[in-house]
């Protein structure tokens, strides 16, 4: 997977971009979860895309979570999204 569903992130978090105060662009964090395992941080707060090296990931179904907030926001997130992905 070359990026974390960039289109999904754009659609789900468009409201954060509109609501972000001028000069405070949105930032994003990404996590994954396989089955009933613990949620694992992929990348902490940063830009809307991230190249996630997945070659070593075991085959199976994963949930990929994205969180967005305006930079400087003290809340953990303003918006969230989740998608499913299967590694072959």
Secondary structure, 3 states (H helix, E strand, C coil): CCCCCHHHHHHHCHHHHHHCCCCCCEEEEEEEEECCCCCEEEEEEECCCCCCCCCCCCCEEEEEEEEEEECCCCCCCCEEEEEEEEEC
